Amino acid sequence: MKINKNNAKKRILFLRDEIEKHNELYYVNNKPLISDFEFDILLEELQFLESKYPEYYSENSPTLKIGSDLSSNKVKNEPKEPSRVFVQVAHKHPMLSLSNTYNKEDLYSFNERVAKITESNFSYVCELKIDGSAISLSYENNKLVRAITRGDGTEGDDVTQNVKNIEGIPHEIYNNQGPCNFEIRGEIYMPWSSFDKLNKVKKENEEALFANPRNAAAGSLKLLNAKETAKRGLRAFFYSVVSDQISFKNHMESLLWAKENGFPVPEYSKVCNNLEEVFNFIDHWDIERKNLSFPTDGIVIKLNSMELQQKAGFTSKYPRWATAYKFRAEQAVTTLISVDYQVGRTGAITPVANLYPVLLSGSSIKRASLHNQDQMDLIDVHIGDRVFIEKGGEIIPKIVGVDISKRDKNAIKPHFPEFCPDCGTKLEREVEQAKHYCPNYNGCPMQIKGRFLHFCSRKAMNILIGEATVEQMFNLGYLKHLSDIYNISREELLRMEGWKEKSADRFILSLEKSKSAPFYRVLYALGIRFVGEATAKSLANHFKSIDSIIKATKEELLEVDDIGDSVAESVLSFFSIEANITSIDELKKKGITLEAQEIENSSISASLEGKSIVVSGLFSIPRDELKKIIEQHSGKNVNSLSSKTSYLVAGQKMGPAKLDKAKQLGIKILTEGDFFKLIK
């Protein structure tokens, strides 16, 4: 269908929003939903439409700027590891991204552009493209003074303390015939061995696994505790020296200088005199990269001559003298046998494809997630189809396409169920939500069993029980409400198939121990949708008891740090269900901890007593530390401004909307210095 001007505008606006969303998921949350290839297809389509319809130009288009990893862009309610609010520092020299391609034909075009610009003979340096998190180190008088993430290219997060805890990065160098004040840029990455070790620990702790080493490296680089960063096994490779004092004639010379001065540089870099040599390098490493100890996702091709690099210059987003050839993710082709529909503990329905076993990246794949109905419709999958399988981020199997040419004319398209596959209740789909849900909260067996497994898990009540035991107890009618698990006696256990005295004693002991679990873990164990362990801690610290949370209004819930509309609505919905209140009352009778334990008063003064304070922006100390100081001086931290707010403590880069609202409400605005004067 021929696209008209009106459709083009709609598509351009859609693509900009979609790309920004995926940029945020990739750079900020470290939880990409699509592959690099799928992302680049969206970006190419947007570039094409913007060139064809220049009247829709926007300086804020993602085609003109790089994705940002600045910590202030974090999205509320997104599961993430504890991270500090990092101070943002401007790059002395812009830290740009690279243009990229998956097609060797595009390298001919790149080569022609370079030849026209340089008008002379030239050579390239080919390097492995490390799949990590970009970093820039600044050295003054040969000493490391600052480490900054790429950020938005003009400024990044200062992660100096964390970087100083990464093995192999020189804190001081003994310079040999080179600049003593310079920046050196590279990638912080996580070796495969460290990645496997980290995910093993996460699995044992029943935490969400990292999808790939790149996400793990980026998340580890911004951990709250620099000593924890040191434990993650991060490493670095450096590939670019930037200095006003530079006297290097070519790029390879700068790499050799960096290596001589103790910086880890990719040992496989090679000077290539023509495209044929570039292609040979690509073909070799497309196979050999699978034997490396660190993750790579392509080859970077750079002009070797520093003089020609300067002549070629930059666009607003990329250097014209470099590009990246990216490897396609490894794929396998197999046949779709059937689709199952799983019911989670929150009632969410997830379609799962059953496949003829196929070997992919060293493991046998039999099942793959189809995510939701929208994804099934997008792929247009049919039973019996030959489907393409990839491991998302090299880890999670997913169906990425269908070979329609091999489709049988009688192939049947799987229809997403209208009714719950477990209890038969009509499914519901919330507005703007991709998932379908079974609303039969108290009658759907899969939801009930799922809630018990969550309640008993290690991070929750830590009760010694597994899936088979929950199934057994549920079938015997022992489990309906969460409190029921505390009613099971030793005698009943011994009457159950497979139970012996020793296992029964261990189970009863774990039940008794669970009664001393702290309040936030009990709150997490209740299984409230969107309330993970961190959010449960925030709620417990703010309200102090389950009764206070039950009585809380939406406005009061929104005052809690990290609580947004979705979480607030979910909490209100959970406690509006009579059966949940009954279950909580029963848990109280069993002696479960449902309020925060009184601790020794740690107040330093009462100078902020009765004061509600909003903290916004960036400060010389982590924001969490500033909030702790407010509590130590008897103040109350709140998340949103209202007529009841006493002070707004305003840091750097605070949003103008919040500042305007504070002025409209007549709230006193304090700088960081004003605040510390106030508490003396």
Secondary structure, 3 states (H helix, E strand, C coil): CCCCHHHHHHHHHHHHHHHHHHHHHHHHCCCCCCCHHHHHHHHHHHHHHHHHCHHHCCCCCCCCCCCCCCHHHCCCCCCCCCECCCCEEECCCCCCCCCEECCHHHHHHHHHHHHHHHCCCCCEEEEEEECCEEEEEEEECCEEEEEEECCCCCEEEECHHHHCCCCCCCCECCCCCCCCCEEEEEEEECCHHHHHHHHHHHHHCCCCCCCCHHHHHHHHHCECCHHHHHHCCCEEEEEEEECCCCCCCEHHHHHHHHHHCCCCCCCCCEEECCHHHHHHHHHHHHHHHHHCCCCEEEEEEEECEHHHHHHHCECCCCECCEEEEECCCCEEEEEEEEEEEEECCCCEEEEEEEEEEEEECCEEEEEEECCCHHHHHHHCCCCCCEEEEEEECCCEEEEEEECHHHCCCCCCCCCCCCECCCCCCECEECCCCCCEECCCCCCCHHHHHHHHHHHHCCCCCCCCCCHHHHHHHHHCCCCCCHHHHHHCCHHHHHHCCCCCHHHHHHHHHHHHHHCCCCHHHHHHHCCCCCCCHHHHHHHHHHHCEHHHHHHCCHHHHHCCCCCCHHHHHHHHHHHCCHHHHHHHHHHHHCCCCCECCCCCCCCCCCCCCCCEEEEECECCCCHHHHHHHHHHCCCEECCCCCCCCCEEEECECCCHHHHHHHHHHCCEEECHHHHHHHHC
